[in-house]
Amino acid sequence: MSLKLSDDTEVIVTGAAPSRRRRQLRKTTESYGFLSPTIILLFVLMIVPIVMVIGYSFQDNVILNKSPEFVGIANYVEILSDPGFWKATGNTILFTVTSVAAHLVLGLAFAMMLNSPLLGRFSRSIFRALYVLPWLFTVAVIAVLWRMLLAPNGVVNFLLNTDIEWLASPQLALGTIIFINIWAGYPFFMVSLLAGLQGVPADLHEAARVDGANAVQRFWNVTIPQLRPIIISLVLLDLIWTSQQFALIWMTTGGGPIDVTEVLSTFTYKLAFAKYDFSLAATSAVLVLLMSMVLAVFYVRHQKARD
């Protein structure tokens, strides 16, 4: 039976200090020992499923067949030849870019209003509670709420004195769910940018004002440069999250009507659980993963540049 001693104890017992190599080995072993639970969880919960999905994308009849066949890149050729995939890709890009741009503009506008000295303390608290309200709802609640509001006999049509099928019209459905996603997502930008605005030194604005800069010039030459690192991080994160939006679309339109609101997440889900073609679903998921990794690389590079 061996007894592990600390460096100080070993010096006392043996009368000799451990070698430098032995101390370094012990230090490295202890570090990996502390990290091992996280590394095991990362491997089991992330690496293994990703590797399995990539493997499924190169096989045919996976899950349903005990002995799937290796088909090489046949699944990739088939999925990239599917017009439905490209329609879903186009809808995903439109949905994502429009939502993120609106999140940024609305979030910055509301953050600047809440940071303005023109508002009193009480009114600022009221507006802050109202603006952050959409962030408190879950996606399921948001979907149900807007389905009720936009129903043919709902509040919106009552106020507009119309009977428009907002979520069932092929011309309006995609724009409607983009609007709902904008409503649900701008508080994240507002809260983050408000924190950034409160960290901008007042001396910078005062110096610009002394130099004769008006409000617009101070906004573009003082406020935006100070917020640029936060804005870039928020935009990259929101691009990743919004491009993978599934629950809101599925619970409002389900990708319809006639696929006008189909995005890559709902397209992949239908391949797996409506058509039971898990090989093509895995292939579509791998392509979505590759697109998301491009954004993730930009985000990591930006974070490293900030450090």
Salt bridges, closest charged atoms under 4 A:
ASP7 OD1 - ARG26 NH1 2.67
GLU10 OE2 - ARG22 NH1 3.09
GLU10 OE1 - ARG26 NH2 3.43
GLU206 OE1 - ARG209 NH1 2.88
ASP238 OD2 - HIS103 ND1 2.72
GLU262 OE2 - LYS270 NZ 3.13
